[in-house]
């Protein structure tokens, strides 16, 4: 158990060093509902042991490095975390960890880059009065060294069209990280169009921008 052995910025929860903003993560099968970490990755429980069903998962947010080392982590993970998968915001499993980068690229203050060298926790949604949830850090993966803070708690899901808003007069679009697990509906995270294009510029083969109908935006 972790007790007082977690590093600064983490707290002990369920036998793991959970990130201290206490953010949680979940995917619910059927409607494609996601809730993801404001920083870190999702160390969780899958299938029958998670109440969402066989194709669902949920858990707590931890540092990717802690997740990679869960087999011989010090302090050790609780058994349910040690046996469950660790997932990024695109639903893929954490295997090698994000590629190392020397520095965080400049980003838009409306939707800052996060994860990896961009070590910030995404801000709270000021309109989420009851739960005070933070916006997800989307995009970090084994082939993307940093993510981007979404501007909405809502997630775009392929096959579920919906209107998107504007921010400071600029169209909001969905940044879709790629690849994603084939067994789940493809999904993306809301960011300003210019932010999405800049993120895709950094990751041309691993992200794309779509509108509310999931049609590509050039």
GULUM-321145 format. One record per residue (C-alpha): y, z, x; residue number from 0; residue in one letter. Coordinates in Angstrom, 3 decimals. Layout:
yy Y zz Z xx X mifi NUM seza A
...
This chain:
yy 0.000 zz 0.000 xx 0.000 mifi 0 seza X
yy 3.547 zz -0.659 xx 1.167 mifi 1 seza X
yy 5.237 zz 2.710 xx 0.482 mifi 2 seza X
yy 8.166 zz 2.909 xx 2.945 mifi 3 seza X
yy 7.002 zz 0.046 xx 5.159 mifi 4 seza X
yy 8.892 zz -2.854 xx 3.528 mifi 5 seza X
yy 11.616 zz -4.545 xx 5.512 mifi 6 seza X
yy 15.259 zz -4.452 xx 4.534 mifi 7 seza X
yy 15.848 zz -6.526 xx 1.409 mifi 8 seza X
yy 12.434 zz -5.740 xx -0.076 mifi 9 seza X
yy 10.999 zz -2.911 xx -2.152 mifi 10 seza X
yy 7.417 zz -1.828 xx -2.746 mifi 11 seza X
yy 5.931 zz -3.142 xx -5.994 mifi 12 seza X
yy 2.257 zz -3.635 xx -6.981 mifi 13 seza X
yy 1.201 zz -3.139 xx -3.385 mifi 14 seza X
yy 3.478 zz -5.893 xx -2.098 mifi 15 seza X
yy 6.956 zz -5.994 xx -0.571 mifi 16 seza X
yy 8.802 zz -7.482 xx -3.528 mifi 17 seza X
yy 12.284 zz -8.897 xx -2.972 mifi 18 seza X
yy 14.821 zz -6.256 xx -3.853 mifi 19 seza X
yy 16.548 zz -8.210 xx -6.633 mifi 20 seza X
yy 13.252 zz -7.572 xx -8.522 mifi 21 seza X
yy 13.108 zz -11.129 xx -9.851 mifi 22 seza X
yy 9.876 zz -12.249 xx -11.457 mifi 23 seza X
yy 8.272 zz -15.620 xx -12.081 mifi 24 seza X
yy 6.129 zz -17.219 xx -14.782 mifi 25 seza X
yy 4.772 zz -20.498 xx -16.060 mifi 26 seza X
yy 3.500 zz -20.622 xx -19.639 mifi 27 seza X
yy 1.054 zz -23.375 xx -20.531 mifi 28 seza X
yy 1.647 zz -25.359 xx -23.704 mifi 29 seza X
yy 5.431 zz -25.526 xx -23.758 mifi 30 seza X
yy 5.996 zz -25.840 xx -20.016 mifi 31 seza X
yy 8.247 zz -22.777 xx -19.908 mifi 32 seza X
yy 9.171 zz -21.721 xx -16.385 mifi 33 seza X
yy 10.999 zz -18.740 xx -15.011 mifi 34 seza X
yy 11.326 zz -18.757 xx -11.256 mifi 35 seza X
yy 12.528 zz -16.590 xx -8.387 mifi 36 seza X
yy 16.180 zz -16.392 xx -7.427 mifi 37 seza X
yy 14.873 zz -16.310 xx -3.849 mifi 38 seza X
yy 11.445 zz -16.306 xx -2.259 mifi 39 seza X
yy 8.222 zz -17.568 xx -3.824 mifi 40 seza X
yy 5.965 zz -16.455 xx -6.654 mifi 41 seza X
yy 2.996 zz -14.268 xx -5.716 mifi 42 seza X
yy 1.074 zz -13.967 xx -8.902 mifi 43 seza X
yy -1.848 zz -13.901 xx -11.217 mifi 44 seza X
yy -3.403 zz -16.974 xx -12.784 mifi 45 seza X
yy -5.712 zz -17.980 xx -15.588 mifi 46 seza X
yy -7.565 zz -15.445 xx -17.755 mifi 47 seza X
yy -6.025 zz -12.428 xx -15.982 mifi 48 seza X
yy -2.521 zz -13.602 xx -16.930 mifi 49 seza X
yy -1.651 zz -13.405 xx -20.673 mifi 50 seza X
yy -0.245 zz -16.942 xx -20.836 mifi 51 seza X
yy -3.710 zz -18.537 xx -20.749 mifi 52 seza X
yy -5.902 zz -20.479 xx -18.370 mifi 53 seza X
yy -3.150 zz -22.847 xx -17.184 mifi 54 seza X
yy -0.480 zz -20.167 xx -16.875 mifi 55 seza X
yy 0.622 zz -17.883 xx -14.101 mifi 56 seza X
yy 3.105 zz -15.128 xx -13.472 mifi 57 seza X
yy 3.995 zz -12.588 xx -10.830 mifi 58 seza X
yy 6.632 zz -11.155 xx -8.520 mifi 59 seza X
yy 8.873 zz -12.749 xx -5.906 mifi 60 seza X
yy 8.136 zz -12.258 xx -2.211 mifi 61 seza X
yy 9.103 zz -13.842 xx 1.097 mifi 62 seza X
yy 7.046 zz -16.993 xx 1.877 mifi 63 seza X
yy 5.954 zz -15.496 xx 5.199 mifi 64 seza X
yy 4.527 zz -12.465 xx 3.435 mifi 65 seza X
yy 2.668 zz -14.727 xx 1.032 mifi 66 seza X
yy 1.139 zz -16.856 xx 3.812 mifi 67 seza X
yy -0.174 zz -13.761 xx 5.572 mifi 68 seza X
yy -1.548 zz -12.136 xx 2.428 mifi 69 seza X
yy -5.132 zz -12.279 xx 3.734 mifi 70 seza X
yy -4.279 zz -9.852 xx 6.545 mifi 71 seza X
yy -0.842 zz -8.690 xx 5.435 mifi 72 seza X
yy 0.565 zz -5.474 xx 6.840 mifi 73 seza X
yy 1.150 zz -3.657 xx 4.562 mifi 74 seza X
yy -1.783 zz -5.082 xx 2.567 mifi 75 seza X
yy -1.363 zz -6.719 xx -0.808 mifi 76 seza X
yy -2.973 zz -5.212 xx -3.872 mifi 77 seza X
yy -6.231 zz -7.013 xx -4.782 mifi 78 seza X
yy -4.828 zz -8.939 xx -7.755 mifi 79 seza X
yy -1.996 zz -10.354 xx -5.609 mifi 80 seza X
yy -4.251 zz -11.054 xx -2.646 mifi 81 seza X
yy -6.591 zz -13.154 xx -4.801 mifi 82 seza X
yy -3.928 zz -14.957 xx -6.814 mifi 83 seza X
yy -2.027 zz -18.048 xx -5.748 mifi 84 seza X
yy 1.452 zz -18.091 xx -4.259 mifi 85 seza X
yy 3.575 zz -20.864 xx -5.731 mifi 86 seza X
yy 6.902 zz -22.571 xx -5.180 mifi 87 seza X
yy 9.318 zz -23.553 xx -7.942 mifi 88 seza X
yy 7.580 zz -26.949 xx -8.281 mifi 89 seza X
yy 4.247 zz -25.259 xx -8.991 mifi 90 seza X
yy 2.633 zz -26.229 xx -5.680 mifi 91 seza X
yy 0.828 zz -23.587 xx -3.652 mifi 92 seza X
yy 2.276 zz -22.023 xx -0.517 mifi 93 seza X
yy 0.057 zz -23.163 xx 2.382 mifi 94 seza X
yy 1.978 zz -23.519 xx 5.643 mifi 95 seza X
yy 5.384 zz -22.310 xx 4.487 mifi 96 seza X
yy 8.698 zz -24.201 xx 4.436 mifi 97 seza X
yy 9.494 zz -26.306 xx 7.534 mifi 98 seza X
yy 11.789 zz -24.377 xx 9.899 mifi 99 seza X
yy 15.447 zz -25.397 xx 10.046 mifi 100 seza X
yy 18.116 zz -24.273 xx 12.494 mifi 101 seza X
yy 20.926 zz -23.965 xx 9.977 mifi 102 seza X
yy 21.770 zz -24.241 xx 6.298 mifi 103 seza X
yy 23.573 zz -27.486 xx 5.366 mifi 104 seza X
yy 26.991 zz -27.193 xx 3.708 mifi 105 seza X
yy 26.676 zz -26.822 xx -0.054 mifi 106 seza X
yy 28.690 zz -26.808 xx -3.258 mifi 107 seza X
yy 29.764 zz -23.269 xx -4.279 mifi 108 seza X
yy 28.851 zz -24.107 xx -7.893 mifi 109 seza X
yy 25.188 zz -24.543 xx -6.904 mifi 110 seza X
yy 24.622 zz -23.269 xx -3.384 mifi 111 seza X
yy 21.656 zz -24.073 xx -1.221 mifi 112 seza X
yy 19.162 zz -21.232 xx -0.982 mifi 113 seza X
yy 15.913 zz -20.312 xx 0.748 mifi 114 seza X
yy 14.965 zz -20.872 xx 4.376 mifi 115 seza X
yy 18.086 zz -20.654 xx 6.546 mifi 116 seza X
yy 20.202 zz -20.523 xx 3.362 mifi 117 seza X
yy 19.275 zz -16.894 xx 2.801 mifi 118 seza X
yy 21.121 zz -16.060 xx -0.388 mifi 119 seza X
yy 19.930 zz -14.794 xx -3.741 mifi 120 seza X
yy 21.102 zz -17.042 xx -6.567 mifi 121 seza X
yy 23.709 zz -15.478 xx -8.873 mifi 122 seza X
yy 23.140 zz -13.833 xx -12.220 mifi 123 seza X
yy 23.703 zz -15.755 xx -15.421 mifi 124 seza X
yy 26.845 zz -14.042 xx -16.740 mifi 125 seza X
yy 25.830 zz -14.940 xx -20.310 mifi 126 seza X
yy 22.373 zz -13.352 xx -20.053 mifi 127 seza X
yy 23.718 zz -10.077 xx -21.387 mifi 128 seza X
yy 20.439 zz -8.248 xx -21.959 mifi 129 seza X
yy 18.148 zz -9.187 xx -19.067 mifi 130 seza X
yy 20.738 zz -10.102 xx -16.393 mifi 131 seza X
yy 18.393 zz -12.737 xx -14.995 mifi 132 seza X
yy 19.362 zz -14.672 xx -11.903 mifi 133 seza X
yy 19.351 zz -18.459 xx -11.690 mifi 134 seza X
yy 16.262 zz -19.864 xx -9.961 mifi 135 seza X
yy 16.255 zz -21.115 xx -6.391 mifi 136 seza X
yy 14.581 zz -24.500 xx -6.903 mifi 137 seza X
yy 13.101 zz -26.880 xx -4.367 mifi 138 seza X
yy 11.868 zz -24.772 xx -1.446 mifi 139 seza X
yy 8.335 zz -25.936 xx -0.520 mifi 140 seza X
yy 5.955 zz -26.782 xx 2.308 mifi 141 seza X
yy 7.879 zz -30.063 xx 2.757 mifi 142 seza X
yy 11.417 zz -28.897 xx 1.896 mifi 143 seza X
yy 13.114 zz -26.339 xx 4.130 mifi 144 seza X
yy 15.643 zz -25.098 xx 1.563 mifi 145 seza X
yy 16.296 zz -25.137 xx -2.168 mifi 146 seza X
yy 19.294 zz -25.181 xx -4.495 mifi 147 seza X
yy 20.514 zz -22.606 xx -7.015 mifi 148 seza X
yy 20.207 zz -24.011 xx -10.524 mifi 149 seza X
yy 23.152 zz -23.595 xx -12.900 mifi 150 seza X
yy 20.987 zz -22.781 xx -15.923 mifi 151 seza X
yy 17.977 zz -20.645 xx -16.791 mifi 152 seza X
yy 16.697 zz -23.598 xx -18.833 mifi 153 seza X
yy 14.186 zz -25.975 xx -17.264 mifi 154 seza X
yy 13.884 zz -29.707 xx -17.953 mifi 155 seza X
yy 10.329 zz -30.662 xx -18.927 mifi 156 seza X
yy 9.004 zz -34.208 xx -19.099 mifi 157 seza X
yy 8.301 zz -35.202 xx -22.696 mifi 158 seza X
yy 10.751 zz -32.637 xx -24.091 mifi 159 seza X
yy 14.141 zz -34.437 xx -24.170 mifi 160 seza X
yy 17.295 zz -32.392 xx -24.629 mifi 161 seza X
yy 21.039 zz -32.750 xx -24.032 mifi 162 seza X
yy 22.558 zz -31.571 xx -20.750 mifi 163 seza X
yy 26.011 zz -30.066 xx -20.334 mifi 164 seza X
yy 28.856 zz -30.643 xx -17.891 mifi 165 seza X
yy 30.342 zz -28.294 xx -15.309 mifi 166 seza X
yy 33.973 zz -28.704 xx -14.233 mifi 167 seza X
yy 33.920 zz -32.104 xx -15.925 mifi 168 seza X
yy 30.867 zz -33.287 xx -13.975 mifi 169 seza X
yy 27.576 zz -34.205 xx -15.608 mifi 170 seza X
yy 24.708 zz -31.771 xx -15.137 mifi 171 seza X
yy 21.356 zz -33.418 xx -14.381 mifi 172 seza X
yy 17.858 zz -32.247 xx -13.539 mifi 173 seza X
yy 16.696 zz -32.091 xx -9.940 mifi 174 seza X
yy 12.945 zz -32.738 xx -9.957 mifi 175 seza X
yy 11.089 zz -31.584 xx -6.818 mifi 176 seza X
yy 8.075 zz -33.707 xx -5.851 mifi 177 seza X
yy 5.136 zz -33.746 xx -5.776 mifi 178 seza X
yy 4.091 zz -31.412 xx -8.583 mifi 179 seza X
yy 0.631 zz -30.356 xx -9.800 mifi 180 seza X
yy -0.786 zz -33.011 xx -12.123 mifi 181 seza X
yy -2.179 zz -30.428 xx -14.550 mifi 182 seza X
yy 1.291 zz -29.229 xx -15.600 mifi 183 seza X
yy 4.140 zz -31.207 xx -17.207 mifi 184 seza X
yy 6.653 zz -32.384 xx -14.593 mifi 185 seza X
yy 9.775 zz -30.236 xx -14.629 mifi 186 seza X
yy 13.205 zz -30.005 xx -13.037 mifi 187 seza X
yy 16.168 zz -27.676 xx -12.633 mifi 188 seza X
yy 19.755 zz -28.163 xx -13.804 mifi 189 seza X
yy 22.410 zz -28.830 xx -11.146 mifi 190 seza X
yy 25.623 zz -30.888 xx -10.994 mifi 191 seza X
yy 24.999 zz -34.597 xx -10.350 mifi 192 seza X
yy 26.712 zz -34.590 xx -6.944 mifi 193 seza X
yy 24.616 zz -31.594 xx -5.848 mifi 194 seza X
yy 21.422 zz -33.312 xx -6.944 mifi 195 seza X
yy 22.313 zz -36.471 xx -5.050 mifi 196 seza X
yy 23.102 zz -34.488 xx -1.911 mifi 197 seza X
yy 19.832 zz -32.570 xx -2.179 mifi 198 seza X
yy 17.906 zz -35.840 xx -2.587 mifi 199 seza X
yy 19.740 zz -37.224 xx 0.448 mifi 200 seza X
yy 18.236 zz -34.388 xx 2.487 mifi 201 seza X
yy 14.787 zz -34.869 xx 0.907 mifi 202 seza X
yy 14.555 zz -38.557 xx -0.103 mifi 203 seza X
yy 10.768 zz -38.570 xx -0.568 mifi 204 seza X
yy 10.450 zz -35.160 xx -2.162 mifi 205 seza X
yy 13.090 zz -34.913 xx -4.906 mifi 206 seza X
yy 14.766 zz -37.064 xx -7.537 mifi 207 seza X
yy 17.473 zz -36.777 xx -10.213 mifi 208 seza X
yy 16.785 zz -37.381 xx -13.920 mifi 209 seza X
yy 18.742 zz -37.084 xx -17.159 mifi 210 seza X
yy 17.833 zz -35.068 xx -20.246 mifi 211 seza X
yy 15.296 zz -37.739 xx -21.281 mifi 212 seza X
yy 13.690 zz -37.535 xx -17.834 mifi 213 seza X
yy 14.934 zz -41.038 xx -16.990 mifi 214 seza X
yy 15.825 zz -41.537 xx -13.317 mifi 215 seza X
yy 19.486 zz -41.480 xx -12.303 mifi 216 seza X
yy 20.419 zz -43.811 xx -9.459 mifi 217 seza X
